């Protein structure tokens, strides 16, 4: 419905393919901001005797997403979009609910749950949500009742992006020359042709033959599995 407040949801899944949802935590008060961290790792080692270096790309680590939000049980913070209503959370219980979902080890899988963050159509840059695991969680209690019960908690959570292994391979590209490949020889295949299909350069076929211990590199045995190292290995 137009104008309806969409709240951030943290959904938990038992499996890394995100098919078995087992619960969710809805933030009572949406965060005022969140931050995302993107990194690219390079090898900056400098050759001996050189005056400079050419940074070599090594890999792109998973994205981090930091979310800061508040749990409030004071009864003085108004609920957006609902006139005359105020947040009256049982802060202690809500913290335990959160920990159970995102932090505590699942007794069936013996690891914490896989998570998906959602926030409306945007959902942190992906319409299907931000798939992740918890990396860091800090809870600061800032207000208490006379009996010592927490009335307000500020939560800072950092999540590390998680991509299912099979999906990661598809997204990285099965034919990328930057990773190692294993190919099964089919009838009519030649090593120079297979080498060209991987590296877009047939001249590496001798290196590939050496890696696989091949003598007849023009007609490799049908159904044999051949290893094609990354372009950096065969080119060195």
C-alpha positions in Angstrom: 0.0 0.0 0.0 1.3 3.4 -0.9 2.8 5.3 2.0 3.0 2.2 4.2 6.1 2.0 6.3 8.4 -0.8 5.2 10.5 -2.2 8.0 13.9 -3.9 7.8 13.7 -7.7 8.2 16.4 -10.2 9.1 15.4 -13.6 7.9 17.2 -16.8 9.0 17.8 -19.9 6.9 19.0 -23.3 7.9 20.7 -24.1 4.6 23.2 -22.1 2.5 21.0 -22.4 -0.6 18.4 -20.2 1.2 15.4 -22.6 0.8 14.6 -23.4 4.4 13.5 -20.3 6.2 13.3 -20.8 10.0 12.4 -17.4 11.4 12.8 -13.7 11.1 13.4 -10.6 13.2 11.7 -7.3 12.2 13.4 -4.1 13.3 10.8 -2.1 15.4 12.6 1.1 14.5 14.2 1.4 11.0 17.8 2.5 11.0 18.6 6.1 10.1 21.5 4.9 8.1 23.6 1.9 7.1 27.0 1.5 5.5 28.4 -0.9 2.9 32.1 -1.7 2.5 33.5 -2.9 -0.9 37.2 -3.9 -1.2 39.5 -5.1 -3.9 42.7 -6.9 -2.9 45.9 -6.4 -4.8 49.4 -7.9 -4.6 51.7 -4.9 -4.2 55.0 -6.7 -3.8 57.8 -4.9 -5.5 60.4 -6.8 -7.5 64.0 -6.5 -6.3 65.9 -3.7 -8.0 62.8 -2.0 -9.4 61.7 1.6 -8.7 57.9 0.9 -8.8 55.4 -1.8 -9.0 52.4 -2.8 -11.0 49.6 -3.7 -8.5 48.2 -7.1 -9.5 44.6 -7.9 -8.8 44.2 -10.9 -6.6 40.6 -11.2 -5.5 37.5 -9.3 -4.5 36.5 -10.2 -0.9 32.8 -10.4 0.2 31.0 -7.2 0.9 30.4 -6.0 4.4 27.2 -4.3 5.5 26.9 -2.5 8.9 23.5 -1.8 10.4 22.9 0.4 13.4 19.4 0.3 15.0 17.7 0.9 18.4 15.4 -1.3 20.5 13.3 0.9 22.7 10.9 0.1 25.6 10.5 3.5 27.2 7.1 4.2 25.7 8.2 7.7 24.7 9.3 7.0 21.1 6.4 7.4 18.7 5.7 4.7 16.1 6.0 6.3 12.6 2.7 6.3 10.7 0.6 5.4 13.8 -0.6 8.5 15.5 -0.8 8.2 19.3 1.2 5.0 19.5 4.6 4.5 21.1 7.2 1.8 21.1 7.0 -0.4 24.2 9.4 -3.2 23.5 10.5 -5.8 26.0 14.1 -4.9 25.3 15.7 -7.9 27.1 13.4 -10.4 25.3 14.0 -8.7 21.9 17.8 -8.9 22.4 17.5 -12.6 23.1 15.3 -13.2 20.1 17.9 -11.4 17.9 20.8 -13.4 19.4 18.9 -16.7 18.9 18.3 -15.9 15.3 21.6 -14.5 14.1 24.3 -15.5 16.6 23.4 -18.7 18.5 24.6 -22.0 16.9 21.8 -24.0 15.3 21.7 -27.4 16.9 20.8 -29.1 13.7 23.6 -27.6 11.5 26.1 -26.9 14.3 26.7 -23.4 13.0 24.9 -20.0 13.1 22.1 -19.5 10.7 22.5 -18.1 7.2 20.8 -14.7 7.0 19.0 -12.5 4.4 18.5 -8.7 5.0 15.4 -7.2 3.4 14.2 -3.6 3.2 11.4 -3.0 0.7 12.2 -3.0 -3.1 15.7 -1.8 -2.6 16.8 -4.4 0.0 20.4 -3.0 0.3 21.0 -2.9 -3.4 19.5 -6.2 -4.4 15.8 -6.8 -4.9 16.1 -10.3 -3.6 17.9 -9.2 -0.4 21.4 -9.2 1.0 22.5 -12.8 1.7 25.0 -12.9 4.5 26.3 -14.3 7.8 26.8 -12.3 11.0 30.4 -11.1 11.5 30.2 -8.8 14.5 27.4 -7.8 16.9 27.6 -5.1 19.6 24.8 -4.3 22.0 25.0 -1.2 24.2 22.3 -0.8 26.9 21.8 2.9 27.5 18.7 3.2 29.7 17.4 1.1 32.6 14.3 0.9 34.8 14.6 1.5 38.6 14.7 -2.3 38.9 17.7 -2.5 36.6 15.8 -3.9 33.5 17.0 -2.5 30.2 14.7 0.0 28.5 16.8 0.9 25.5 19.6 -0.8 23.6 21.6 0.4 20.6 22.6 -2.4 18.3 25.5 -2.3 15.9 25.7 -5.4 13.6 28.1 -6.1 10.8 27.2 -8.8 8.2 29.5 -10.4 5.7 28.0 -11.2 2.3 27.5 -14.9 1.6 27.1 -16.4 -1.9 26.2 -20.0 -2.3 29.3 -21.8 -3.8 27.5 -23.0 -7.0 26.1 -19.5 -7.6 29.5 -17.9 -7.0 31.0 -20.1 -9.7 28.3 -19.1 -12.1 28.7 -15.4 -11.3 32.5 -15.6 -11.6 32.1 -17.2 -15.0 32.9 -20.9 -15.7 35.2 -19.9 -18.6 37.2 -17.3 -16.8 41.0 -17.8 -17.4 41.7 -16.4 -14.0 40.7 -19.6 -12.2 41.7 -23.3 -12.6 39.4 -25.5 -14.7 39.0 -29.2 -15.2 37.6 -30.3 -18.6 36.7 -33.8 -19.9 38.1 -34.6 -23.3 35.4 -35.3 -26.0 35.8 -37.0 -29.3 37.4 -34.7 -31.8 39.0 -32.4 -29.1 42.5 -31.3 -29.6 44.6 -29.8 -26.9 45.3 -26.5 -28.8 41.6 -26.1 -29.3 40.7 -26.8 -25.7 43.5 -24.4 -24.6 42.1 -21.7 -26.8 38.6 -22.1 -25.4 39.9 -21.5 -21.9 42.5 -18.9 -22.4 41.6 -17.4 -25.8 45.2 -18.2 -26.8 46.2 -21.7 -28.1 49.9 -21.0 -27.6 49.7 -22.3 -24.0 48.9 -25.9 -25.0 52.5 -27.1 -24.3 52.3 -25.8 -20.7 48.9 -27.6 -20.3 50.3 -30.8 -21.8 53.2 -30.7 -19.3 50.8 -30.1 -16.3 48.8 -33.1 -17.3 51.7 -35.4 -18.4 50.5 -35.7 -21.9 52.7 -37.0 -24.7 50.2 -37.0 -27.6 48.9 -33.4 -27.0 47.2 -33.2 -30.4 44.9 -36.1 -29.7 44.4 -36.4 -25.9 42.5 -39.6 -24.8 38.7 -39.3 -24.9 37.0 -39.0 -21.5 40.3 -38.0 -19.8 40.0 -35.2 -17.3 42.5 -32.4 -18.0 43.5 -29.6 -15.6 43.9 -26.1 -17.0 45.7 -23.9 -14.5 44.9 -20.2 -14.1 46.4 -17.9 -16.8 48.9 -16.6 -14.3 50.3 -20.1 -13.7 50.6 -21.1 -17.3 52.0 -17.7 -18.3 54.7 -17.6 -15.7 
